[in-house]
Amino acid sequence: KQWYQRRVRGDFHRMHHRRIVQEKEKLFADIRRLKKHYESYEPALSELRGKYETAMREKMLTKIECEKNLTKIANLTTTLTNYETVRGTLSTPGGPPVQEISPVPGVVSAAAPGATKEHPSDTVIRTDAAENPNIGASIAAYCGN
């Protein structure tokens, strides 16, 4: 009877030990599989990180370019307003021909009808041009502001 009880206890402990070893092997296999799976994520993550950085850089450069263009537009608008103000105060109806400000420093052209250009780089302003349909639109809408 004692021999039988020892055999049963021995079998129980042996089975318990085998089950523990089997679970341990299964856990080690899972760890190896997960490590391999994790290693496959590293290249994909670095690629996605690179794409994200490139997209952010492009977005920043686009925003800077848009701000430059807005500044240019504001400067050109101010210049045009100043030019129109100066031109409006200088011209008097029925008076003598008034000299216009030339885009080239030191060169003056006559505003009289039929006057010839004194300098080849003088700008001709067209009066028959159609009105710009986007003149009232805000450029800030195109820049995402």
N, CA, C and O of each residue as an XYZ file, in Angstrom:
580
protein
N       0.820     -1.179      0.000
C       0.000      0.000      0.000
C       0.871      1.253      0.000
O       0.570      2.180     -0.751
N       1.904      1.329      0.779
C       2.800      2.497      0.786
C       3.503      2.644     -0.564
O       3.691      3.741     -1.088
N       3.879      1.491     -1.092
C       4.547      1.539     -2.387
C       3.610      2.131     -3.439
O       4.039      2.927     -4.274
N       2.360      1.754     -3.404
C       1.366      2.264     -4.348
C       1.170      3.770     -4.157
O       1.072      4.492     -5.150
N       1.111      4.268     -2.928
C       0.929      5.696     -2.660
C       2.137      6.489     -3.150
O       1.987      7.576     -3.708
N       3.334      5.944     -2.940
C       4.532      6.639     -3.447
C       4.536      6.681     -4.960
O       4.923      7.689     -5.550
N       4.122      5.629     -5.581
C       4.075      5.582     -7.039
C       3.067      6.597     -7.572
O       3.337      7.280     -8.560
N       1.918      6.698     -6.929
C       0.889      7.648     -7.352
C       1.399      9.076     -7.164
O       1.231      9.920     -8.044
N       2.021      9.341     -6.017
C       2.578     10.686     -5.783
C       3.688     10.986     -6.776
O       3.768     12.096     -7.301
N       4.537     10.017     -7.036
C       5.608     10.209     -8.017
C       5.063     10.502     -9.402
O       5.549     11.391    -10.101
N       4.039      9.739     -9.793
C       3.403      9.986    -11.099
C       2.794     11.388    -11.152
O       2.904     12.092    -12.155
N       2.155     11.772    -10.059
C       1.534     13.107    -10.001
C       2.599     14.203    -10.157
O       2.422     15.144    -10.930
N       3.696     14.068     -9.418
C       4.746     15.094     -9.500
C       5.428     15.083    -10.874
O       5.771     16.135    -11.414
N       5.619     13.883    -11.429
C       6.224     13.776    -12.757
C       5.322     14.445    -13.800
O       5.814     15.200    -14.638
N       4.032     14.184    -13.764
C       3.082     14.799    -14.711
C       3.027     16.319    -14.521
O       2.969     17.084    -15.484
N       3.045     16.719    -13.270
C       3.038     18.163    -12.986
C       4.307     18.816    -13.555
O       4.250     19.886    -14.161
N       5.459     18.146    -13.347
C       6.724     18.673    -13.858
C       6.702     18.739    -15.386
O       7.119     19.743    -15.963
N       6.228     17.698    -16.038
C       6.157     17.673    -17.509
C       5.233     18.785    -18.027
O       5.535     19.436    -19.027
N       4.104     18.993    -17.334
C       3.180     20.056    -17.739
C       3.852     21.425    -17.613
O       3.713     22.272    -18.495
N       4.573     21.635    -16.522
C       5.283     22.902    -16.315
C       6.334     23.098    -17.400
O       6.443     24.191    -17.956
N       7.109     22.064    -17.711
C       8.137     22.147    -18.758
C       7.481     22.447    -20.104
O       7.988     23.266    -20.871
N       6.369     21.798    -20.393
C       5.652     22.023    -21.651
C       5.159     23.472    -21.732
O       5.300     24.107    -22.778
N       4.589     24.001    -20.656
C       4.130     25.389    -20.655
C       5.304     26.352    -20.834
O       5.204     27.355    -21.541
N       6.421     26.022    -20.175
C       7.624     26.862    -20.293
C       8.114     26.895    -21.739
O       8.438     27.966    -22.252
N       8.173     25.746    -22.401
C       8.589     25.691    -23.807
C       7.626     26.486    -24.693
O       8.045     27.189    -25.613
N       6.343     26.361    -24.402
C       5.349     27.103    -25.186
C       5.551     28.613    -25.007
O       5.481     29.366    -25.978
N       5.798     29.050    -23.781
C       6.033     30.477    -23.527
C       7.307     30.964    -24.220
O       7.330     32.064    -24.771
N       8.376     30.142    -24.194
C       9.606     30.528    -24.890
C       9.376     30.635    -26.401
O       9.900     31.540    -27.052
N       8.593     29.709    -26.949
C       8.275     29.764    -28.384
C       7.489     31.027    -28.699
O       7.741     31.684    -29.709
N       6.528     31.370    -27.827
C       5.752     32.603    -28.027
C       6.658     33.830    -27.969
O       6.508     34.754    -28.768
N       7.599     33.839    -27.023
C       8.526     34.975    -26.904
C       9.377     35.098    -28.159
O       9.554     36.204    -28.670
N       9.913     33.981    -28.672
C      10.709     34.025    -29.907
C       9.879     34.539    -31.077
O      10.343     35.360    -31.868
N       8.632     34.041    -31.179
C       7.745     34.482    -32.263
C       7.449     35.974    -32.157
O       7.469     36.675    -33.169
N       7.177     36.468    -30.963
C       6.874     37.887    -30.779
C       8.093     38.764    -31.044
O       7.962     39.862    -31.584
N       9.292     38.279    -30.662
C      10.510     39.046    -30.960
C      10.704     39.190    -32.462
O      11.033     40.269    -32.956
N      10.496     38.092    -33.184
C      10.638     38.135    -34.643
C       9.594     39.080    -35.249
O       9.894     39.851    -36.161
N       8.377     39.008    -34.732
C       7.296     39.873    -35.210
C       7.617     41.342    -34.913
O       7.386     42.205    -35.760
N       8.139     41.630    -33.737
C       8.511     42.995    -33.357
C       9.629     43.533    -34.245
O       9.619     44.704    -34.625
N      10.593     42.672    -34.575
C      11.697     43.100    -35.448
C      11.198     43.480    -36.833
O      11.805     44.325    -37.490
N      10.109     42.879    -37.290
C       9.564     43.237    -38.599
C       8.890     44.608    -38.567
O       8.715     45.239    -39.610
N       8.509     45.077    -37.361
C       7.880     46.395    -37.246
C       8.885     47.528    -37.325
O       8.528     48.613    -37.784
N      10.106     47.331    -36.907
C      11.107     48.407    -36.877
C      11.303     49.082    -38.236
O      11.227     50.309    -38.309
N      11.555     48.323    -39.330
C      11.724     49.002    -40.631
C      10.475     49.763    -41.061
O      10.567     50.862    -41.609
N       9.306     49.173    -40.811
C       8.061     49.852    -41.203
C       7.888     51.136    -40.406
O       7.478     52.156    -40.960
N       8.195     51.099    -39.108
C       8.067     52.301    -38.285
C       9.057     53.379    -38.714
O       8.703     54.556    -38.767
N      10.286     52.990    -39.018
C      11.270     53.993    -39.444
C      10.874     54.588    -40.795
O      11.077     55.780    -41.029
N      10.313     53.770    -41.681
C       9.851     54.280    -42.973
C       8.704     55.265    -42.785
O       8.684     56.328    -43.406
N       7.753     54.913    -41.934
C       6.625     55.814    -41.670
C       7.085     57.095    -40.995
O       6.559     58.170    -41.283
N       8.061     56.993    -40.100
C       8.595     58.184    -39.437
C       9.254     59.108    -40.473
O       9.088     60.327    -40.420
N       9.999     58.517    -41.409
C      10.621     59.313    -42.472
C       9.586     60.004    -43.342
O       9.739     61.176    -43.686
N       8.535     59.280    -43.696
C       7.472     59.877    -44.512
C       6.794     61.028    -43.769
O       6.493     62.067    -44.357
N       6.555     60.831    -42.466
C       5.926     61.875    -41.660
C       6.803     63.123    -41.614
O       6.313     64.239    -41.788
N       8.105     62.931    -41.378
C       9.015     64.075    -41.313
C       9.076     64.802    -42.647
O       9.112     66.032    -42.685
N       9.088     64.047    -43.743
C       9.103     64.665    -45.074
C       7.828     65.472    -45.307
O       7.883     66.589    -45.820
N       6.683     64.909    -44.932
C       5.413     65.614    -45.111
C       5.378     66.895    -44.269
O       4.918     67.932    -44.745
N       5.856     66.831    -43.039
C       5.871     68.017    -42.176
C       6.816     69.084    -42.736
O       6.511     70.275    -42.687
N       7.968     68.650    -43.269
C       8.909     69.591    -43.865
C       8.282     70.283    -45.072
O       8.398     71.499    -45.229
N       7.613     69.496    -45.929
C       6.940     70.061    -47.101
C       5.841     71.037    -46.682
O       5.679     72.098    -47.286
N       5.095     70.673    -45.653
C       4.028     71.552    -45.171
C       4.618     72.867    -44.674
O       4.081     73.938    -44.961
N       5.713     72.790    -43.936
C       6.350     73.989    -43.400
C       6.865     74.875    -44.542
O       6.669     76.090    -44.530
N       7.525     74.253    -45.529
C       8.046     75.023    -46.652
C       6.914     75.672    -47.447
O       7.046     76.809    -47.898
N       5.814     74.961    -47.620
C       4.662     75.518    -48.330
C       4.088     76.705    -47.575
O       3.727     77.719    -48.171
N       4.008     76.567    -46.255
C       3.472     77.662    -45.439
C       4.387     78.885    -45.522
O       3.908     80.012    -45.641
N       5.703     78.662    -45.458
C       6.653     79.773    -45.555
C       6.531     80.450    -46.912
O       6.537     81.678    -47.006
N       6.420     79.634    -47.972
C       6.281     80.199    -49.319
C       4.996     81.010    -49.439
O       4.979     82.070    -50.065
N       3.927     80.511    -48.842
C       2.647     81.218    -48.868
C       2.763     82.555    -48.134
O       2.265     83.575    -48.611
N       3.422     82.546    -46.972
C       3.610     83.791    -46.221
C       4.456     84.783    -47.012
O       4.188     85.985    -46.986
N       5.482     84.286    -47.718
C       6.297     85.166    -48.568
C       5.435     85.802    -49.643
O       5.528     87.000    -49.913
N       4.580     84.961    -50.263
C       3.709     85.485    -51.323
C       2.718     86.503    -50.769
O       2.430     87.503    -51.426
N       2.195     86.262    -49.573
C       1.285     87.238    -48.959
C       2.003     88.566    -48.704
O       1.438     89.636    -48.935
N       3.247     88.494    -48.227
C       4.028     89.709    -48.001
C       4.287     90.430    -49.316
O       4.191     91.655    -49.390
N       4.617     89.661    -50.357
C       4.849     90.257    -51.674
C       3.591     90.957    -52.179
O       3.657     92.066    -52.708
N       2.451     90.303    -52.011
C       1.181     90.887    -52.464
C       0.901     92.176    -51.703
O       0.483     93.174    -52.290
N       1.133     92.150    -50.394
C       0.894     93.357    -49.595
C       1.816     94.487    -50.052
O       1.378     95.630    -50.181
N       3.091     94.175    -50.299
C       4.036     95.198    -50.765
C       3.644     95.732    -52.135
O       3.694     96.939    -52.368
N       3.257     94.845    -53.038
C       2.852     95.290    -54.373
C       1.580     96.137    -54.317
O       1.447     97.115    -55.052
N       0.656     95.759    -53.450
C      -0.573     96.541    -53.302
C      -0.255     97.936    -52.779
O      -0.803     98.929    -53.257
N       0.633     97.999    -51.796
C       1.035     99.305    -51.258
C       1.726    100.144    -52.335
O       1.457    101.337    -52.475
N       2.616     99.505    -53.087
C       3.313    100.215    -54.159
C       2.331    100.724    -55.202
O       2.428    101.866    -55.649
N       1.383     99.874    -55.589
C       0.391    100.267    -56.587
C      -0.465    101.419    -56.068
O      -0.754    102.362    -56.805
N      -0.866    101.343    -54.814
C      -1.667    102.421    -54.223
C      -0.876    103.725    -54.211
O      -1.404    104.782    -54.555
N       0.394    103.643    -53.812
C       1.255    104.842    -53.810
C       1.422    105.392    -55.222
O       1.366    106.604    -55.428
N       1.625    104.508    -56.189
C       1.805    104.936    -57.577
C       0.542    105.621    -58.090
O       0.607    106.664    -58.740
N      -0.618    105.014    -57.786
C      -1.879    105.611    -58.246
C      -2.132    106.946    -57.554
O      -2.670    107.867    -58.169
N      -1.756    107.061    -56.295
C      -1.924    108.321    -55.571
C      -1.048    109.399    -56.177
O      -1.505    110.517    -56.415
N       0.225    109.063    -56.430
C       1.145    110.037    -57.026
C       0.681    110.406    -58.419
O       0.703    111.582    -58.784
N       0.267    109.440    -59.193
C      -0.176    109.699    -60.562
C      -1.454    110.540    -60.553
O      -1.612    111.430    -61.389
N      -2.371    110.266    -59.613
C      -3.621    111.017    -59.541
C      -3.400    112.458    -59.132
O      -4.126    113.334    -59.602
N      -2.427    112.744    -58.275
C      -2.176    114.124    -57.848
C      -1.390    114.894    -58.895
O      -1.489    116.119    -58.959
N      -0.611    114.200    -59.718
C       0.183    114.900    -60.727
C      -0.628    115.263    -61.973
O      -0.378    116.297    -62.594
N      -1.581    114.433    -62.337
C      -2.311    114.697    -63.590
C      -3.461    115.664    -63.332
O      -4.251    115.491    -62.405
N      -3.525    116.645    -64.148
C      -4.625    117.612    -64.091
C      -5.283    117.632    -65.454
O      -4.584    117.726    -66.463
N      -6.602    117.547    -65.522
C      -7.267    117.507    -66.830
C      -7.065    118.807    -67.594
O      -7.238    119.894    -67.044
N      -6.698    118.687    -68.870
C      -6.536    119.838    -69.751
C      -5.236    120.591    -69.515
O      -4.985    121.596    -70.179
N      -4.421    120.141    -68.607
C      -3.165    120.829    -68.311
C      -2.037    120.335    -69.195
O      -2.248    119.531    -70.102
N      -0.850    120.819    -68.926
C       0.305    120.384    -69.728
C       0.642    118.923    -69.432
O       0.254    118.400    -68.388
N       1.360    118.264    -70.337
C       1.736    116.868    -70.101
C       2.588    116.761    -68.824
O       3.474    117.576    -68.568
N       2.284    115.738    -68.050
C       2.980    115.526    -66.786
C       3.961    114.376    -66.944
O       3.674    113.378    -67.605
N       5.109    114.533    -66.333
C       6.095    113.463    -66.411
C       5.743    112.375    -65.409
O       5.430    112.649    -64.250
N       5.801    111.120    -65.887
C       5.485    109.983    -65.036
C       6.753    109.424    -64.413
O       7.857    109.627    -64.919
N       6.575    108.723    -63.319
C       7.703    108.068    -62.675
C       7.961    106.763    -63.411
O       7.048    105.959    -63.598
N       9.184    106.555    -63.823
C       9.549    105.358    -64.564
C      10.014    104.277    -63.598
O      10.546    104.588    -62.533
N       9.818    102.992    -63.964
C      10.303    101.933    -63.100
C      11.824    101.884    -63.021
O      12.373    101.287    -62.095
N      12.515    102.505    -63.983
C      13.979    102.535    -63.969
C      14.404    103.862    -63.350
O      13.986    104.914    -63.834
N      15.228    103.849    -62.288
C      15.631    105.097    -61.648
C      16.398    106.006    -62.606
O      17.243    105.548    -63.375
N      16.091    107.293    -62.546
C      16.798    108.274    -63.375
C      16.218    108.447    -64.760
O      16.692    109.303    -65.506
N      15.210    107.672    -65.140
C      14.616    107.778    -66.469
C      13.202    108.293    -66.307
O      12.436    107.761    -65.504
N      12.847    109.322    -67.060
C      11.518    109.905    -66.986
C      10.917    109.849    -68.379
O      11.591    110.151    -69.364
N       9.636    109.460    -68.465
C       8.982    109.415    -69.768
C       7.838    110.419    -69.778
O       7.251    110.704    -68.734
N       7.523    110.949    -70.937
C       6.457    111.948    -71.066
C       5.113    111.256    -71.118
O       4.977    110.186    -71.712
N       4.102    111.879    -70.484
C       2.772    111.291    -70.455
C       1.886    111.851    -71.556
O       0.697    111.538    -71.609
N       2.433    112.654    -72.412
C       1.637    113.243    -73.486
C       1.248    112.157    -74.479
O       2.012    111.219    -74.705
N       0.048    112.279    -75.081
C      -0.354    111.266    -76.055
C       0.589    111.276    -77.251
O       0.989    112.330    -77.745
N       0.931    110.075    -77.701
C       1.801    109.941    -78.857
C       3.262    110.161    -78.540
O       4.084    110.176    -79.456
N       3.613    110.331    -77.301
C       5.017    110.533    -76.950
C       5.766    109.226    -77.132
O       5.236    108.142    -76.893
N       6.980    109.353    -77.551
C       7.794    108.155    -77.768
C       8.483    107.774    -76.465
O       8.705    108.609    -75.589
N       8.807    106.516    -76.362
C       9.491    106.051    -75.169
C      10.945    106.471    -75.232
O      11.601    106.347    -76.266
N      11.442    106.975    -74.093
C      12.833    107.408    -74.058
C      13.763    106.276    -73.657
O      14.970    106.338    -73.893
N      13.201    105.257    -73.058
C      14.033    104.162    -72.590
C      13.358    102.847    -72.972
O      12.144    102.725    -72.804
N      14.104    101.851    -73.483
C      13.457    100.615    -73.934
C      12.844     99.787    -72.796
O      11.996     98.934    -73.057
N      13.246    100.014    -71.563
C      12.691     99.192    -70.480
C      11.536     99.874    -69.762
O      11.101     99.392    -68.716
N      11.017    101.006    -70.304
C       9.846    101.641    -69.705
C       8.645    100.701    -69.820
O       8.457    100.037    -70.839
N       7.858    100.658    -68.784
C       6.703     99.765    -68.741
C       5.486    100.452    -69.344
O       5.192    101.607    -69.037
N       4.780     99.722    -70.208
C       3.560    100.240    -70.795
C       2.403     99.679    -69.979
O       2.296     98.465    -69.805
N       1.533    100.559    -69.477
C       0.388    100.130    -68.690
C      -0.815    100.087    -69.611
O      -1.198    101.096    -70.202
N      -1.413     98.897    -69.729
C      -2.569     98.737    -70.608
C      -3.817     99.240    -69.913
O      -4.042     98.955    -68.737
N      -4.622     99.986    -70.639
C      -5.869    100.483    -70.071
C      -7.057     99.647    -70.558
O      -8.152     99.747    -70.003
N      -6.849     98.832    -71.580
C      -7.942     98.039    -72.136
C      -8.026     96.640    -71.513
O      -8.828     95.815    -71.948
N      -7.213     96.379    -70.513
C      -7.200     95.043    -69.906
C      -8.500     94.785    -69.145
O      -9.063     95.692    -68.532
N      -8.965     93.543    -69.193
C     -10.186     93.172    -68.484
C      -9.915     93.151    -66.979
O      -8.784     92.950    -66.538
N     -10.971     93.363    -66.212
C     -10.821     93.382    -64.760
C     -10.596     91.964    -64.234
O     -11.197     91.009    -64.726
N      -9.742     91.840    -63.252
C      -9.431     90.556    -62.649
C     -10.623     90.090    -61.805
O     -11.038     90.811    -60.898
N     -11.190     88.894    -62.079
C     -12.342     88.432    -61.307
C     -11.985     88.052    -59.869
O     -12.872     87.987    -59.018
N     -10.715     87.802    -59.582
C     -10.287     87.399    -58.247
C      -9.744     88.563    -57.432
O      -9.110     88.348    -56.399
N      -9.982     89.784    -57.876
C      -9.388     90.940    -57.204
C      -9.875     91.081    -55.765
O      -9.135     91.568    -54.911
N     -11.119     90.659    -55.482
C     -11.651     90.799    -54.137
C     -11.404     89.576    -53.267
O     -11.665     89.611    -52.064
N     -10.902     88.495    -53.858
C     -10.697     87.271    -53.091
C      -9.489     87.406    -52.184
O      -8.523     88.096    -52.506
N      -9.561     86.747    -51.066
C      -8.472     86.793    -50.099
C      -7.481     85.666    -50.408
O      -7.867     84.503    -50.520
N      -6.223     86.020    -50.542
C      -5.186     85.027    -50.828
C      -4.955     84.134    -49.612
O      -4.467     83.012    -49.745
N      -5.308     84.634    -48.423
C      -5.102     83.853    -47.191
C      -5.936     82.559    -47.232
O      -5.561     81.566    -46.608
N      -7.047     82.567    -47.953
C      -7.875     81.370    -48.044
C      -7.138     80.247    -48.765
O      -7.364     79.072    -48.476
N      -6.255     80.600    -49.703
C      -5.513     79.597    -50.443
C      -4.356     79.036    -49.625
O      -3.861     77.952    -49.933
N      -3.916     79.745    -48.593
C      -2.768     79.340    -47.792
C      -3.185     78.553    -46.571
O      -2.325     78.123    -45.802
N      -4.432     78.354    -46.371
C      -4.903     77.583    -45.230
C      -4.961     78.381    -43.943
O      -5.000     77.796    -42.860
N      -4.968     79.713    -44.036
C      -5.044     80.555    -42.828
C      -6.485     80.829    -42.491
O      -6.769     81.518    -41.511
